[in-house]
Amino acid sequence: MNSIPGTVTYAALERFLLQLGFVEGPSKRNYELFTHPSPHVLIVLPSHHAPDPVDDAHLLAVRKHVLENGLLDEAAFDALLRGSEPTAAAQ
């Protein structure tokens, strides 16, 4: 993946993480926490409004954690970047 081909909203990213088995943790004023129980993966996102676009750096960090921990393959995650919302079964 050389560039991010589109805009992903925080709402779409949160739905996607929940589909992958992440659990939304307690939110604080300046961040939101998502954890995956197996393997234990922790993702911290800044506080935001659901329709806001995800910052490229945050999206790439989420992608790295998901891929490195074997939660989804590269093609399925990149489908999210193209604007579609793949299911967790796309692994």
N, C-alpha and C positions, 0 to 999 in steps of 0.2 A: 504494500500500500504506500504510494508516494504522496498522495494528497487526500484531503477529506472532501469527497464529492457531494457536498450538500449540507443541509443543516439538520441536526438531530436536536430535538428539544429535550429538556430535562424530564418532562412527562414520559416521553417515549423511552428514554434511557432507563428510567425507574421501572416502567412496566417490563422492559426487557430483563433487567436484573432480577426482578421478582419471578419471572418465568424461568430463569436459570436456577432458581432455588435460593436466591439471596433473601435475607430477612431484613426488613427495615428496623434499625435500632432507634434508640432515643435520639431525637433531633435536638440540637442546641441552637442557639440564636444565630450562629455563624457557620454551622455545618450540619450535614446529614450523613448518617452512618448506615452502611449496608454490610452485613456479614453473611458468609456462606459457611455452613457447618462442616462440610467435607468436600474438598480439603478446606481447612480454615483459611478463608480469604477475607480481608477487611478492605472496604472501599469507603473513602471519605470524600464527599462532594460538598462544595460550598453551598450555603443557603441560597435559594433561588426561587423564582416563580416558575410554575410548571411550563408555560409556553416559551420561556426564555431558551435561546439556543445554548447548547453545551459548548463551553470553551474547548478549542481543539486540543489543548494540552491535557485537559481532564479526560476527554474522550479517548485519547491515545493511551493515557495511563490505565483507564478501565480496560481497554482492549488488551494491553499487555498483561494485566492480572488475569483476565479471563483466559487468554491463550496459554500463558505459562502454567496455569493450574489445570489445564485440560478440561475446562468447563464447556468449551465450544470450539469448533474449528474456525480457521481463519476466514473461509468463504462465508460461513453463516454470520460471523460478526460483521464482515464487510457488507453483507446484504443490509444490515441495519444502517450503515453509513450511506448506502444508496437510497435510503428512504423507505425501504420495506422493513417490516418487523418480523424477522424469522422467529420460529418457535424454538424452544429448547431442544426439540426433537431433531433439529437440523444438524446435530452433532455427528 
